[in-house]
């Protein structure tokens, strides 16, 4: 948070997002490499991040912000940029494997996996260039909100950038080590108690998104909807753009098969979530109705984990 305050938008939320994604990649990789092979764990965790962030946390942020301020404003160009890349990578990474015929099942061939890795990383790099340099203004509060939020008092004690950067790295190392320790018993519990495989992915996603979710909700309650959107949509984009390549690279290196295609009731739920997200952010303001709709979709996601 201190670095986010010092650097401002969009760099602050970018730091938070990349920090959380490093934890997610560590947890998923550890779980994939431990115990019995679970080819769907990476997919389940990625899908859960999309559902929790786009439905659960976005819905809660819009609902709480709408209850407090009736309507909240955001930068339409920035949200459109996020959703364009998210929809492209989500469909190519999580939907397309169900329809390819090079190999059986909802899987990619080796050539297709390599192409997806290169394409995802390249597109994410281009997005970062747009976000941090060429069109940074797309991801900053609109004028009517900036005047209000800039006056917000930050109660935290801010020290030098070097100090906070060093502390961030230390905390990341500690959290990643703890995350790896958590991933192993989680994988063992799934195998031992025969709980749905999707539950493991949802647990990983919930842990990874917890700090970002709290930050997004706090921002929404302070009428900083643009910051909340940057955090949540940035998390989804980083998960799809970075975690999918990481999972595929682990698969290619270790020769462990990985399944990416979302199947069953989750497939229409994913497509509906993307469509509803586009409709939600078609204007420059939101209210409680959009929040309720996203929370309804999140409830469907939870239901399908235990009653597919």
C-alpha positions as CSV (number, residue, x, y, z in Angstrom):
1,X,0.0,0.0,0.0
2,X,2.8,2.4,0.8
3,X,4.4,1.8,-2.6
4,X,1.0,2.2,-4.2
5,X,0.6,5.6,-2.6
6,X,4.1,6.7,-3.5
7,X,3.9,5.7,-7.2
8,X,0.2,6.4,-7.8
9,X,-2.0,4.8,-10.4
10,X,-1.5,2.6,-12.3
11,X,1.9,1.6,-10.9
12,X,0.6,1.0,-7.4
13,X,-2.0,-1.6,-8.4
14,X,0.4,-3.2,-10.8
15,X,2.9,-3.8,-8.0
16,X,0.2,-5.4,-5.9
17,X,-1.0,-7.5,-8.8
18,X,2.4,-8.9,-9.8
19,X,3.2,-9.6,-6.1
20,X,0.0,-11.7,-5.7
21,X,0.6,-13.5,-9.0
22,X,4.0,-14.6,-7.9
23,X,2.4,-16.3,-4.9
24,X,-0.2,-17.9,-7.1
25,X,2.4,-19.3,-9.5
26,X,4.4,-20.7,-6.6
27,X,1.4,-22.4,-5.0
28,X,0.1,-23.9,-8.3
29,X,3.6,-25.1,-9.4
30,X,4.2,-26.7,-6.0
31,X,0.9,-28.5,-6.0
32,X,1.3,-29.7,-9.6
33,X,4.7,-31.2,-8.8
34,X,3.6,-32.9,-5.6
35,X,1.8,-36.1,-5.1
36,X,-0.5,-37.7,-7.7
37,X,-0.7,-35.9,-11.0
38,X,-3.6,-33.5,-11.1
39,X,-3.8,-32.1,-14.7
40,X,-6.7,-29.8,-13.9
41,X,-5.4,-28.1,-10.8
42,X,-3.9,-25.2,-12.8
43,X,-7.0,-24.7,-14.8
44,X,-9.2,-24.9,-11.7
45,X,-7.1,-22.2,-9.9
46,X,-7.1,-19.9,-12.9
47,X,-10.8,-20.3,-13.5
48,X,-11.5,-19.7,-9.8
49,X,-9.5,-16.5,-9.9
50,X,-11.6,-15.3,-12.8
51,X,-14.8,-16.1,-11.0
52,X,-13.8,-14.8,-7.6
53,X,-12.4,-11.6,-9.0
54,X,-14.9,-10.8,-11.8
55,X,-18.0,-11.9,-10.0
56,X,-17.4,-12.1,-6.2
57,X,-15.1,-9.2,-5.6
58,X,-16.3,-7.0,-8.4
59,X,-19.8,-7.6,-7.3
60,X,-19.1,-6.9,-3.7
61,X,-17.2,-3.7,-4.5
62,X,-19.9,-2.4,-6.8
63,X,-22.6,-3.3,-4.3
64,X,-20.9,-1.6,-1.3
65,X,-19.9,1.4,-3.3
66,X,-23.3,1.7,-4.7
67,X,-25.0,1.5,-1.3
68,X,-22.7,4.3,0.0
69,X,-22.5,6.6,-3.0
70,X,-25.5,5.5,-5.2
71,X,-23.3,5.8,-8.4
72,X,-19.6,5.6,-8.9
73,X,-17.5,6.7,-11.9
74,X,-14.6,5.1,-13.6
75,X,-12.5,5.6,-16.8
76,X,-14.3,3.7,-19.6
77,X,-11.2,3.5,-21.8
78,X,-9.1,1.7,-19.2
79,X,-11.8,-0.8,-18.4
80,X,-12.3,-1.5,-22.1
81,X,-8.6,-2.1,-22.5
82,X,-8.7,-4.6,-19.6
83,X,-11.7,-6.5,-20.9
84,X,-10.4,-6.7,-24.5
85,X,-7.3,-8.5,-23.4
86,X,-9.0,-10.6,-20.7
87,X,-11.7,-11.9,-23.2
88,X,-9.1,-12.7,-25.8
89,X,-6.8,-14.6,-23.5
90,X,-9.6,-16.3,-21.6
91,X,-11.2,-17.7,-24.7
92,X,-7.9,-18.8,-26.2
93,X,-6.6,-20.3,-23.0
94,X,-9.7,-21.8,-21.3
95,X,-12.3,-22.3,-24.1
96,X,-10.4,-23.1,-27.3
97,X,-8.8,-26.3,-25.9
98,X,-12.3,-27.9,-25.9
99,X,-12.5,-27.5,-29.7
100,X,-9.0,-28.3,-31.0
101,X,-8.5,-31.7,-32.6
102,X,-4.7,-32.2,-32.6
103,X,-4.9,-34.2,-29.4
104,X,-7.7,-35.9,-27.6
105,X,-9.6,-34.2,-24.7
106,X,-9.7,-30.5,-23.8
107,X,-5.9,-30.2,-24.2
108,X,-3.4,-28.4,-26.5
109,X,-0.7,-30.1,-28.4
110,X,2.9,-29.2,-27.6
111,X,3.1,-26.7,-30.6
112,X,-0.2,-25.1,-29.5
113,X,1.0,-24.8,-25.9
114,X,4.2,-23.1,-27.0
115,X,2.3,-20.7,-29.2
116,X,-0.1,-19.9,-26.3
117,X,2.8,-19.2,-24.0
118,X,4.5,-16.8,-26.4
119,X,1.3,-15.1,-27.4
120,X,0.1,-14.6,-23.8
121,X,3.3,-13.2,-22.6
122,X,3.6,-10.9,-25.6
123,X,0.1,-9.6,-25.3
124,X,0.5,-9.0,-21.6
125,X,3.8,-7.1,-22.3
126,X,2.0,-4.9,-24.8
127,X,-0.7,-4.2,-22.3
128,X,1.8,-3.2,-19.7
129,X,3.4,-0.8,-22.2
130,X,-0.1,0.7,-22.8
131,X,-0.9,0.9,-19.1
132,X,2.3,2.4,-17.8
133,X,3.6,4.5,-20.7
134,X,1.6,5.3,-23.9
135,X,-1.9,5.5,-22.4
136,X,-1.4,5.8,-18.7
137,X,-4.3,8.2,-18.4
138,X,-6.7,5.5,-19.3
139,X,-6.2,3.9,-15.9
140,X,-6.4,7.0,-13.8
141,X,-9.5,8.4,-12.1
142,X,-11.7,10.7,-14.1
143,X,-11.6,14.4,-13.2
144,X,-14.7,14.4,-11.1
145,X,-13.4,11.6,-8.9
146,X,-9.8,12.7,-8.8
147,X,-10.6,15.9,-7.0
148,X,-12.3,14.0,-4.3
149,X,-9.9,11.1,-3.9
150,X,-6.7,13.1,-4.0
151,X,-7.7,14.8,-0.7
152,X,-8.0,11.4,1.0
153,X,-5.7,11.2,4.0
154,X,-3.5,8.2,4.1
155,X,-2.9,7.2,7.8
156,X,0.0,4.9,7.1
157,X,3.5,6.1,7.7
158,X,5.4,6.2,4.4
159,X,9.2,5.9,4.3
160,X,11.7,5.7,1.5
161,X,11.0,3.7,-1.7
162,X,14.0,1.5,-1.1
163,X,12.8,0.6,2.4
164,X,9.3,-0.4,1.2
165,X,10.7,-2.2,-1.8
166,X,13.0,-4.3,0.4
167,X,10.2,-5.1,2.8
168,X,8.0,-6.1,-0.1
169,X,10.6,-8.5,-1.3
170,X,11.1,-10.0,2.2
171,X,7.4,-10.4,2.7
172,X,7.1,-12.0,-0.7
173,X,9.8,-14.6,0.0
174,X,8.2,-15.4,3.3
175,X,4.7,-15.7,1.9
176,X,5.8,-17.8,-1.1
177,X,7.6,-20.2,1.3
178,X,4.5,-20.4,3.4
179,X,2.3,-20.8,0.3
180,X,4.4,-23.8,-0.8
181,X,4.0,-25.4,2.7
182,X,0.3,-24.9,2.4
183,X,0.0,-26.2,-1.2
184,X,1.3,-29.7,-0.2
185,X,-1.2,-30.5,2.6
186,X,-3.9,-29.0,0.4
187,X,-3.1,-31.4,-2.4
188,X,-2.9,-34.3,0.1
189,X,-6.3,-33.4,1.6
190,X,-7.9,-33.3,-1.8
191,X,-6.6,-36.8,-2.5
192,X,-7.4,-38.2,1.0
193,X,-10.9,-36.9,1.6
194,X,-12.0,-37.1,-2.1
195,X,-13.3,-33.5,-2.2
196,X,-14.0,-32.0,-5.6
197,X,-10.8,-31.1,-7.5
198,X,-12.2,-27.6,-8.2
199,X,-12.2,-26.9,-4.4
200,X,-8.4,-27.0,-4.3
201,X,-8.2,-24.4,-7.1
202,X,-10.8,-22.2,-5.4
203,X,-8.8,-22.3,-2.1
204,X,-5.6,-21.3,-3.9
205,X,-7.5,-18.5,-5.7
206,X,-9.1,-17.2,-2.5
207,X,-5.8,-17.1,-0.7
208,X,-4.1,-15.3,-3.5
209,X,-6.8,-12.8,-4.0
210,X,-7.5,-12.0,-0.3
211,X,-5.1,-9.0,-0.1
212,X,-6.1,-7.6,-3.4
213,X,-9.8,-8.1,-2.6
214,X,-9.5,-6.2,0.6
215,X,-7.7,-3.4,-1.2
216,X,-10.3,-3.2,-3.9
217,X,-13.2,-3.2,-1.4
218,X,-11.5,-0.5,0.7
219,X,-10.9,1.6,-2.5
220,X,-14.6,1.2,-3.5
221,X,-15.7,2.3,-0.1
222,X,-13.5,5.4,-0.4
223,X,-15.2,6.2,-3.8
224,X,-12.0,5.2,-5.7
225,X,-13.7,2.8,-8.1
226,X,-11.0,3.2,-10.7
227,X,-8.4,1.9,-8.3
228,X,-10.7,-1.0,-7.3
229,X,-11.2,-1.9,-11.0
230,X,-7.4,-1.6,-11.7
231,X,-6.8,-4.1,-8.8
232,X,-9.4,-6.7,-9.7
233,X,-9.3,-6.6,-13.5
234,X,-5.5,-6.4,-13.3
235,X,-5.5,-9.6,-11.2
236,X,-7.6,-11.4,-13.7
237,X,-5.5,-10.3,-16.6
238,X,-2.2,-11.2,-14.9
239,X,-3.6,-14.6,-13.9
240,X,-4.6,-15.4,-17.5
241,X,-1.6,-13.7,-19.1
242,X,1.1,-15.0,-16.7
243,X,-0.2,-18.0,-14.8
244,X,-1.3,-19.9,-17.9
245,X,2.1,-19.6,-19.4
246,X,3.7,-20.7,-16.1
247,X,1.5,-23.7,-15.9
248,X,2.2,-24.7,-19.4
249,X,6.0,-24.3,-19.0
250,X,5.9,-26.5,-15.9
251,X,4.0,-29.0,-18.0
252,X,6.5,-28.9,-20.8
253,X,9.5,-29.1,-18.6
254,X,8.2,-31.9,-16.3
255,X,6.3,-33.8,-19.1
256,X,3.2,-33.7,-16.9
257,X,0.0,-33.3,-18.9
258,X,-2.1,-30.3,-18.1
259,X,-5.8,-29.7,-19.0
260,X,-6.8,-26.1,-19.7
261,X,-10.3,-26.4,-21.3
262,X,-13.1,-25.4,-19.0
263,X,-15.9,-28.0,-19.2
264,X,-19.4,-28.7,-18.1
265,X,-21.5,-26.0,-16.5
266,X,-18.4,-23.9,-15.9
267,X,-18.0,-23.2,-19.7
268,X,-21.3,-21.3,-20.2
269,X,-20.7,-19.6,-16.8
270,X,-17.3,-18.3,-18.0
271,X,-18.8,-17.0,-21.2
272,X,-21.7,-15.4,-19.3
273,X,-19.3,-13.8,-16.9
274,X,-17.3,-12.2,-19.7
275,X,-20.5,-11.0,-21.4
276,X,-22.0,-9.6,-18.2
277,X,-18.7,-7.8,-17.4
278,X,-18.8,-6.1,-20.8
279,X,-22.4,-5.0,-20.2
280,X,-21.6,-3.8,-16.7
281,X,-18.8,-1.5,-17.9
282,X,-20.5,0.0,-20.9
283,X,-21.1,3.3,-19.3
284,X,-18.9,5.5,-17.1
285,X,-20.8,4.7,-13.8
286,X,-22.1,1.8,-11.8
287,X,-24.7,1.1,-9.2
288,X,-25.9,-1.7,-6.9
289,X,-27.8,-3.6,-9.7
290,X,-24.5,-4.6,-11.4
291,X,-23.1,-5.6,-8.1
292,X,-26.0,-7.9,-7.4
293,X,-25.8,-9.6,-10.8
294,X,-22.1,-10.3,-10.4
295,X,-22.7,-11.8,-6.9
296,X,-25.4,-14.0,-8.3
297,X,-22.9,-15.4,-10.9
298,X,-20.4,-16.0,-8.1
299,X,-23.1,-17.9,-6.1
300,X,-23.5,-20.1,-9.2
301,X,-19.8,-20.7,-9.3
302,X,-19.8,-21.9,-5.7
303,X,-22.8,-24.1,-6.3
304,X,-21.1,-25.8,-9.3
305,X,-18.1,-26.7,-7.2
306,X,-20.1,-29.0,-5.0
307,X,-23.1,-29.8,-7.3
308,X,-21.8,-29.9,-10.8
